[in-house]
């Protein structure tokens, strides 16, 4: 089984920054990618950013140029640097593990998530 624990969310004003992190443990040796998803109230869970073990990344159009995904050398912790935050970025942010060959694929599981609220 895979365990995923997120931290580092919070309340921030528009234009501010946050850097949540996610620690993965358990049976993760077969996974070659990690990702951040988010779910806003009343909406579906959407992919925010993904990173493969070779460094390949992918971002949702809405966060390109503002968010940066990274991971540590061991590959078991992933970060999401979020800059220039907007109220529409408010959501619960969760991480997951998955696969990457020519495309990313994420089927879960997801962690419990960390709340990010952008408000003045």
Buried (B, 14 or more C-beta within 10 A) or exposed (E): EBEBBBEBBEEBEEEBEBEBBBBBEEEBEEBBBBBBBBBBEEEEBEBBBBBBEEEEBBBBEEBEEBBBBBBEEEBBBBBBBBBEBEEEBBBBBBBBBBBBEEEBEBEEBBBEBBEBBBEE
